[in-house]
Structure formats: C-alpha cells, structure tokens
Amino acid sequence: MPSNTPRPPTPAAVLCGLAGWVPPRVVTNGELAERLDTDDAWIRTRTGIRSRHVAEPGQATSDLAVEAGRLALRTAGTDAVDAVDTVIVTTTTPDRPCPATAPVVAARLGLAGAAAFDVGAVCTGFVYGLATAAGLIASGAAGGVLLIGADTYSTIVDPLDRANAIIFGDGAGAVVLRAGEAHEPGAVGHFDLGSDGAREDLITVAAGGSRQRSTGAEPTHAELHFAMRGREVYRHAVTRMAASARIALDKAGWKTDDVDHFVPHQANLRILHSVADDLGLPRERCVTDVDAVGNTGAASIPLALADAAAGQRIRPGDRVLLTAFGGGLTWGSCLLTWPELAPPPHPHPRPERTTP
Ligand code: UT7
C-alpha cells in the first residue's frame, strides 16, 4: 500500500449482546449455617452475601456456559450473531483438564467450526477475555466473538470449609462482541492488565495439574480443594483493583467522576466498597449483585452487568468501568460507554432486601 494511502481504522470490539444465567438451586446463608459453624449475620456483615446459586450434581461449567451463551446470542442482532466466528470461555473450573471447555460450548450452540479456546486468569478471566477478544477483532483474526465467563466453584470448594463455602456460587455470564469503531458506544478499550505470580500461593487448587501429578503421589483431600488466604487476598484485592482502575482511567483521560457505574469483580461487598472509597467514587455507583449470587469467579462481572442491564440500572450513554482481581495473582480493568442493547432477561430473582 503506498505510504500516502490512509490506513483503514483498526476495528474495535463493540458490545452488542449480554446475558447471565445461574442454576436454579438457591443456597441461603441459613442453609449453610445448618451444616457449618457460621451464621447469617456473620456472612452478611463480612461479605454482603445472602444467598448463592449452586449447580446440580452432574452439571458442569459448559452446561452453565451454554445457557448464558444462548441467551446472549438471542439479545444480539442477527448480523452480529452471523459474524461470530470465535468462542472464548474463561473459567477456573473447566469441565476437565483436556480438552478446553470452549469447543464443546461452541458445538452445542451451533457454532461448530468457530475458533474456540479457554482463557484462564481465575476471577480476572472476564477482563482478560475481553482484551483477548478485542485483540483478535483488531487484528482481523476474528469477525465477532462470543465471550463467556463461567464457573462452578461448588465443584472445587470443600463444602465443609466455612471460610470459602460461604463466599462462592456458580454461574455464567456472556457477551457478544462485534467489529466496529473505537468511538462507538459499546467499544471496549483502555485496558490495564497485570499479574504477580510470586503470590501464586494465596489462591490455589494444588492438585490436578502437572505439578502434583508429576510427583506420582495421591493428592490429599485439601490439595483437591480450593484454598485461599482470605485476609491477605482481601488486602491485595483492594490495592490492586484500585491501582488498575486508576491506570485504565488515566489511559482514557477519564476522571473518577466521569464513571457512572463501577462494575468490580464481585469478591465481597466490603472489598467493592473499599475500592470505591479508595477511588473516591460514591458507593452508589458500585454495581453489585453479590447479595444474590456470591462470588461467581469469571462469571461475576458479566452476571453483574446482566443483572444491572435487566433492571435498566445501566442505560445507553453511561460510562462504565470494569475492574477485576483474582488468583495468579491477576488483575485488570477496562472501560466502555454503554450502547443501545436489547435488555437481557433477569438472570436471577432478587433476594429479599433487608438492612444488614
Ligand atoms: O475471588 C477472588 C478474590 N477473593 C476475595 O477477594 C476474597 C477475599 N477475602 C475475603 O473476602 C475475606 O477475607 C473473607 C470473607 C474470606 C473472610 O473475612 P475476614 O473478615 O477477612 O475474616 P478472617 O478470615 O479474618 O476471619 C475472622 C474470624 C476468624 O476467627 P478468629 O481467628 O478471629 O477467631 C475466622 O475463623 O472469623 C472466622 N470465620 C468465620 N466465622 C463465622 C471465618 N469464616 C467464618 C464463617 N463464619 N463462615
């Protein structure tokens, strides 16, 4: 191409479909208190969680991902659906170590032949997945992407571990991204992504991978289950999410006050409020559904978005900041201006709201 010919603009990934799905079974704090040394008041005051949804025996992450993916495709326009040639599933609880979960999800959604792969960044997976999708669309490698965050933490959390069993829930959230222009509402961008593998020990499932298998030793019960050093993770979550959000805002030239909705990974209501306070954002701008679904890992941001969009709490033109933190350690943020979207169905009924 001669040097004086203007280059066509790089395509941006534009949000055009959104939905969330949780398995129907609800586990309340009261039900947990029947089998664990805990109580509803402790859980609500320490985490803001009132209930969570849990998969049925035999139900795997792909089953949840397919439900969310199907609903998200339904909310996107026909042209956008026709352009979807890539399926990304981000999860910490794949159906099995091999193969990846995305190809089976693509096949079950009638998208056989699409590029399909998993992204693993624990609870930061959705933001990493958005950045991956944006890069694939910008390079022309993808014409449209179905990105699904899905996790069934109930399969890795020891049901008798009171510190973790109270926090996590199962669910899936999905978005459809089409190729568009960077200035359009819905264009995702101004990413900040980071990691600190020196603190891999803070959030782990020790068994099931090559590290444990190569020893030849049978894994212990504890090694087979999710472990988290909660108090340390809490501190890292607040500082890393606030720092990452600031970097993304700086890249975009947005001031904190420009943010209409802050949508953080739904780790724990106290963490979300601490990050909002650190950023100088009024807590009311914090989008949260943690009371109803708990921490759903890679699903948490798209589920919270779907819940807010279904209730019309996020409206076209609103400026949205997404920030996540998870095992790895990993963290990430990105920004978008909310587009005109067909409202998704409500992903779950709201639990009765009483003052904590
Ligand atoms: O998604 C990845 C990111 N994940 C997160 O960001 C989660 C981060 N961490 C947290 O959300 C919080 O650390 C927890 C909710 C896990 C725990 O809350 P905490 O306020 O940090 O409590 P703690 O771990 O410091 O424990 C305080 C006390 C302990 O008792 P002692 O040692 O003070 O006697 C715990 O044994 O609370 C006890 N405890 C409980 N008591 C009743 C821990 N879990 C429970 C429980 N019910 N479920």
Residues whose N, C-alpha, C, O or C-beta is under 5 A from the ligand:
A	BS01	UT7	D37 T38 D39 W42 R46 T47 C123 R162 A163 I166 G230 R231 V233 Y234 A237 A267 N268 N295 F325 G326
